[in-house]
C-alpha cells in the first residue's frame, strides 16, 4: 500500500513558519539598510568626532550583513546578530526621537523629534525584523543528543 501523502509532515508547518520569519527579518533589515543608506548624505554635516552620515552608513552595512546572515547561515548566532541590529537600531531611533541627549562623547547631536515618512519606515522595518528574529530564536529546533548508559 502506498503512503498517504495528503497528511503533512509533523514538522513542516514549523519549518514554513520559520522560513517566513527569515524572509520577514531579511526584508525588514533590507528596508532599514535602504532608508539609512539613502539618508546618509543628508546627515554628513551633523558631526562631532563621528558624523551622523557615517553612523547611518554603518547601520546600513550592519543591516545588510544581518539580512544576508539570517537568510544564508541558519544558526542562532546569525539570528541573534540580526536581532541585535534590528532592536539596537530601533532603540536608538526611539531614543533620539524622544530624548535630547546633546552630543554625548564622540557622537553628534542626533535629536530629531519629528516623524518623517523615512523614519516611520525605518522604525516599522526594524520592529518587523526584531519580532521575526525573536520568533526564530524562540522556535529553534532542538537537537536531541543520544542517551548514554
PASEBA-1860 file (N, C-alpha, C; in nm, 3 decimals):
! residues 149
1> XXXXXXXX> 0.084/-0.118/0.000/0.000/0.000/0.000/0.089/0.125/0.000 ~ 0.056/0.223/-0.081/0.135/0.346/-0.092/0.107/0.435/0.028 ~ 0.208/0.513/0.071/0.187/0.603/0.185/0.090/0.715/0.148 ~ 0.018/0.763/0.247/-0.077/0.871/0.227/0.000/1.004/0.229 ~ 0.016/1.066/0.112/0.090/1.192/0.102/0.004/1.314/0.132 ~ -0.125/1.295/0.160/-0.212/1.409/0.188/-0.194/1.459/0.332 ~ -0.134/1.379/0.417/-0.112/1.419/0.555/0.023/1.492/0.563 ~ 0.023/1.617/0.607/0.151/1.691/0.611/0.247/1.632/0.713
9> XXXXXXXX> 0.375/1.651/0.685/0.477/1.608/0.780/0.456/1.680/0.912 ~ 0.498/1.618/1.017/0.478/1.675/1.151/0.550/1.808/1.170 ~ 0.672/1.822/1.120/0.749/1.945/1.140/0.738/2.045/1.029 ~ 0.663/2.014/0.925/0.656/2.104/0.810/0.598/2.242/0.843 ~ 0.487/2.254/0.915/0.434/2.388/0.946/0.536/2.475/1.021 ~ 0.612/2.416/1.109/0.713/2.492/1.183/0.823/2.540/1.088 ~ 0.866/2.455/0.996/0.970/2.495/0.900/0.920/2.606/0.809 ~ 0.794/2.597/0.768/0.736/2.702/0.684/0.730/2.834/0.762
17> XXXXXXXX> 0.684/2.829/0.886/0.675/2.950/0.968/0.813/3.011/0.990 ~ 0.912/2.926/1.013/1.049/2.978/1.032/1.103/3.037/0.901 ~ 1.068/2.978/0.789/1.109/3.033/0.660/1.048/3.170/0.635 ~ 0.920/3.183/0.668/0.853/3.312/0.654/0.916/3.414/0.748 ~ 0.947/3.373/0.869/1.011/3.464/0.965/1.148/3.509/0.914 ~ 1.224/3.419/0.852/1.354/3.457/0.795/1.336/3.561/0.685 ~ 1.236/3.540/0.600/1.209/3.636/0.493/1.165/3.772/0.549 ~ 1.080/3.769/0.650/1.037/3.895/0.713/1.154/3.968/0.779
25> XXXXXXXX> 1.238/3.894/0.849/1.354/3.955/0.913/1.447/4.016/0.809 ~ 1.474/3.942/0.703/1.563/3.992/0.598/1.502/4.114/0.528 ~ 1.372/4.109/0.502/1.306/4.222/0.437/1.309/4.346/0.525 ~ 1.283/4.328/0.654/1.289/4.441/0.746/1.428/4.501/0.754 ~ 1.528/4.415/0.762/1.667/4.463/0.767/1.707/4.530/0.636 ~ 1.662/4.476/0.524/1.693/4.537/0.394/1.628/4.675/0.381 ~ 1.503/4.688/0.426/1.436/4.818/0.422/1.507/4.918/0.513 ~ 1.549/4.873/0.629/1.625/4.959/0.720/1.756/5.004/0.655
33> XXXXXXXX> 1.826/4.911/0.591/1.951/4.945/0.523/1.927/5.046/0.412 ~ 1.822/5.027/0.335/1.789/5.118/0.226/1.765/5.260/0.278 ~ 1.682/5.271/0.381/1.650/5.404/0.436/1.776/5.472/0.488 ~ 1.856/5.402/0.565/1.975/5.465/0.623/2.080/5.500/0.517 ~ 2.098/5.413/0.419/2.193/5.444/0.312/2.145/5.563/0.230 ~ 2.016/5.570/0.205/1.959/5.680/0.126/1.969/5.814/0.199 ~ 1.952/5.812/0.331/1.953/5.936/0.408/2.093/5.980/0.452 ~ 2.191/5.893/0.444/2.323/5.923/0.500/2.381/6.054/0.448
41> XXXXXXXX> 2.369/6.080/0.322/2.425/6.203/0.265/2.364/6.329/0.323 ~ 2.237/6.324/0.359/2.170/6.440/0.418/2.227/6.476/0.555 ~ 2.289/6.379/0.621/2.335/6.399/0.758/2.488/6.408/0.769 ~ 2.556/6.421/0.658/2.702/6.430/0.663/2.751/6.555/0.735 ~ 2.670/6.658/0.738/2.709/6.784/0.804/2.692/6.778/0.955 ~ 2.617/6.681/1.006/2.596/6.669/1.151/2.712/6.585/1.205 ~ 2.808/6.655/1.267/2.929/6.585/1.310/2.970/6.621/1.451 ~ 3.048/6.535/1.506/3.127/6.556/1.628/3.258/6.487/1.591
49> XXXXXXXX> 3.306/6.395/1.671/3.419/6.312/1.627/3.371/6.221/1.514 ~ 3.250/6.168/1.529/3.187/6.085/1.426/3.072/6.164/1.364 ~ 3.051/6.144/1.236/2.940/6.211/1.169/2.816/6.124/1.168 ~ 2.700/6.187/1.168/2.575/6.113/1.165/2.561/6.038/1.032 ~ 2.608/6.096/0.923/2.604/6.027/0.795/2.684/5.897/0.799 ~ 2.802/5.902/0.862/2.884/5.781/0.877/2.811/5.677/0.962 ~ 2.748/5.720/1.069/2.674/5.627/1.155/2.557/5.564/1.078 ~ 2.492/5.641/0.992/2.384/5.586/0.909/2.440/5.482/0.812
57> XXXXXXXX> 2.558/5.508/0.755/2.619/5.412/0.663/2.659/5.283/0.736 ~ 2.708/5.298/0.859/2.744/5.180/0.938/2.619/5.099/0.969 ~ 2.510/5.166/1.008/2.384/5.097/1.033/2.338/5.023/0.908 ~ 2.347/5.088/0.792/2.305/5.023/0.667/2.390/4.899/0.638 ~ 2.520/4.910/0.658/2.609/4.795/0.632/2.580/4.680/0.728 ~ 2.559/4.711/0.855/2.526/4.607/0.952/2.392/4.541/0.920 ~ 2.295/4.620/0.876/2.165/4.565/0.842/2.173/4.473/0.720 ~ 2.253/4.511/0.621/2.272/4.425/0.503/2.339/4.294/0.544
65> XXXXXXXX> 2.443/4.304/0.625/2.512/4.184/0.672/2.417/4.094/0.751 ~ 2.338/4.153/0.839/2.243/4.075/0.920/2.138/4.008/0.831 ~ 2.089/4.079/0.730/1.990/4.021/0.639/2.049/3.902/0.564 ~ 2.171/3.916/0.516/2.235/3.806/0.445/2.259/3.687/0.538 ~ 2.303/3.714/0.659/2.329/3.605/0.753/2.201/3.532/0.792 ~ 2.094/3.605/0.817/1.971/3.540/0.861/1.913/3.453/0.748 ~ 1.943/3.488/0.624/1.894/3.407/0.511/1.985/3.287/0.480 ~ 2.115/3.306/0.496/2.207/3.204/0.448/2.271/3.118/0.556
73> XXXXXXXX> 2.290/3.172/0.674/2.359/3.099/0.781/2.258/3.075/0.892 ~ 2.185/2.970/0.883/2.072/2.944/0.972/2.119/2.890/1.106 ~ 2.180/2.979/1.181/2.235/2.944/1.312/2.186/3.048/1.415 ~ 2.180/3.009/1.541/2.138/3.105/1.645/2.225/3.231/1.647 ~ 2.354/3.218/1.617/2.441/3.337/1.618/2.396/3.438/1.513 ~ 2.357/3.391/1.396/2.310/3.482/1.290/2.179/3.547/1.330 ~ 2.088/3.469/1.387/1.959/3.523/1.430/1.979/3.624/1.543 ~ 2.071/3.595/1.633/2.099/3.687/1.744/2.161/3.817/1.691
81> XXXXXXXX> 2.254/3.807/1.598/2.314/3.926/1.537/2.206/4.010/1.470 ~ 2.118/3.947/1.394/2.009/4.019/1.327/1.918/4.087/1.430 ~ 1.889/4.016/1.539/1.806/4.074/1.645/1.875/4.197/1.706 ~ 2.004/4.185/1.731/2.079/4.298/1.790/2.078/4.419/1.698 ~ 2.098/4.397/1.569/2.098/4.508/1.473/1.960/4.574/1.468 ~ 1.856/4.492/1.459/1.720/4.546/1.449/1.677/4.619/1.576 ~ 1.694/4.554/1.691/1.649/4.616/1.816/1.738/4.733/1.856 ~ 1.867/4.720/1.830/1.957/4.832/1.861/1.924/4.954/1.778
89> XXXXXXXX> 1.900/4.933/1.650/1.863/5.044/1.562/1.732/5.108/1.604 ~ 1.633/5.024/1.635/1.503/5.076/1.678/1.514/5.151/1.810 ~ 1.590/5.097/1.903/1.608/5.164/2.033/1.673/5.301/2.016 ~ 1.776/5.308/1.931/1.841/5.437/1.908/1.750/5.535/1.835 ~ 1.673/5.485/1.739/1.579/5.571/1.667/1.479/5.631/1.765 ~ 1.423/5.547/1.852/1.327/5.597/1.950/1.392/5.690/2.052 ~ 1.511/5.655/2.097/1.582/5.738/2.194/1.605/5.878/2.138 ~ 1.659/5.887/2.017/1.690/6.016/1.958/1.566/6.090/1.907
97> XXXXXXXX> 1.451/6.024/1.907/1.326/6.092/1.873/1.267/6.157/1.997 ~ 1.281/6.091/2.111/1.213/6.139/2.232/1.303/6.198/2.339 ~ 1.435/6.182/2.326/1.527/6.233/2.427/1.636/6.314/2.359 ~ 1.657/6.436/2.408/1.764/6.521/2.354/1.889/6.499/2.440 ~ 1.977/6.412/2.391/2.099/6.380/2.464/2.211/6.480/2.441 ~ 2.192/6.570/2.348/2.302/6.658/2.309/2.400/6.580/2.224 ~ 2.529/6.606/2.247/2.634/6.535/2.172/2.719/6.455/2.271 ~ 2.675/6.332/2.304/2.749/6.254/2.404/2.881/6.199/2.348
105> XXXXXXXX> 2.990/6.237/2.408/3.121/6.186/2.366/3.150/6.214/2.220 ~ 3.189/6.111/2.146/3.224/6.132/2.005/3.103/6.138/1.911 ~ 2.983/6.119/1.965/2.863/6.116/1.882/2.808/6.257/1.859 ~ 2.752/6.280/1.742/2.690/6.411/1.717/2.554/6.420/1.786 ~ 2.500/6.540/1.792/2.366/6.561/1.845/2.267/6.514/1.738 ~ 2.204/6.401/1.762/2.115/6.342/1.661/1.968/6.354/1.699 ~ 1.938/6.439/1.795/1.799/6.457/1.837/1.715/6.509/1.720 ~ 1.608/6.440/1.693/1.517/6.479/1.584/1.377/6.433/1.622
113> XXXXXXXX> 1.298/6.524/1.684/1.170/6.483/1.743/1.059/6.451/1.643 ~ 1.071/6.489/1.519/0.964/6.465/1.422/0.964/6.323/1.368 ~ 0.854/6.286/1.304/0.839/6.154/1.242/0.818/6.171/1.092 ~ 0.926/6.168/1.016/0.915/6.173/0.870/0.870/6.037/0.818 ~ 0.836/6.033/0.691/0.798/5.906/0.630/0.911/5.805/0.635 ~ 1.035/5.852/0.611/1.151/5.762/0.614/1.175/5.707/0.755 ~ 1.156/5.791/0.854/1.176/5.747/0.992/1.070/5.643/1.031 ~ 0.947/5.666/0.989/0.840/5.569/1.016/0.870/5.436/0.947
121> XXXXXXXX> 0.918/5.441/0.822/0.951/5.319/0.751/1.065/5.244/0.820 ~ 1.168/5.317/0.862/1.281/5.253/0.931/1.235/5.189/1.062 ~ 1.153/5.259/1.138/1.103/5.206/1.265/1.019/5.081/1.243 ~ 0.930/5.085/1.145/0.847/4.968/1.115/0.933/4.851/1.069 ~ 1.028/4.877/0.982/1.117/4.772/0.930/1.198/4.708/1.043 ~ 1.252/4.791/1.132/1.330/4.739/1.244/1.241/4.659/1.339 ~ 1.119/4.704/1.362/1.028/4.632/1.452/0.991/4.496/1.392 ~ 0.963/4.492/1.262/0.930/4.365/1.197/1.048/4.269/1.206
129> XXXXXXXX> 1.168/4.319/1.177/1.288/4.235/1.185/1.311/4.186/1.327 ~ 1.292/4.272/1.425/1.312/4.233/1.564/1.214/4.123/1.605 ~ 1.087/4.139/1.571/0.986/4.039/1.607/1.011/3.907/1.534 ~ 1.049/3.915/1.407/1.076/3.792/1.331/1.195/3.717/1.389 ~ 1.299/3.789/1.430/1.415/3.721/1.486/1.387/3.666/1.626 ~ 1.302/3.732/1.701/1.260/3.676/1.831/1.190/3.542/1.806 ~ 1.101/3.538/1.707/1.034/3.413/1.673/1.136/3.306/1.636 ~ 1.235/3.341/1.554/1.337/3.244/1.514/1.414/3.191/1.636
137> XXXXXXXX> 1.447/3.280/1.726/1.524/3.239/1.844/1.441/3.153/1.940 ~ 1.312/3.180/1.949/1.227/3.105/2.042/1.179/2.973/1.985 ~ 1.184/2.956/1.854/1.132/2.833/1.793/1.243/2.750/1.729 ~ 1.365/2.770/1.771/1.477/2.690/1.718/1.449/2.543/1.736 ~ 1.480/2.464/1.634/1.468/2.320/1.652/1.569/2.272/1.756 ~ 1.525/2.181/1.837/1.614/2.125/1.939/1.682/2.002/1.882 ~ 1.810/1.992/1.907/1.884/1.873/1.866/1.890/1.780/1.985 ~ 1.833/1.664/1.966/1.831/1.567/2.075/1.959/1.484/2.070
145> XXXXX> 2.027/1.483/2.181/2.150/1.404/2.189/2.118/1.258/2.215 ~ 2.215/1.176/2.191/2.198/1.033/2.219/2.215/1.010/2.368 ~ 2.133/0.922/2.419/2.143/0.889/2.562/2.259/0.793/2.584 ~ 2.336/0.821/2.684/2.447/0.730/2.720/2.406/0.650/2.841 ~ 2.449/0.527/2.842/2.415/0.440/2.956/2.538/0.410/3.034
END
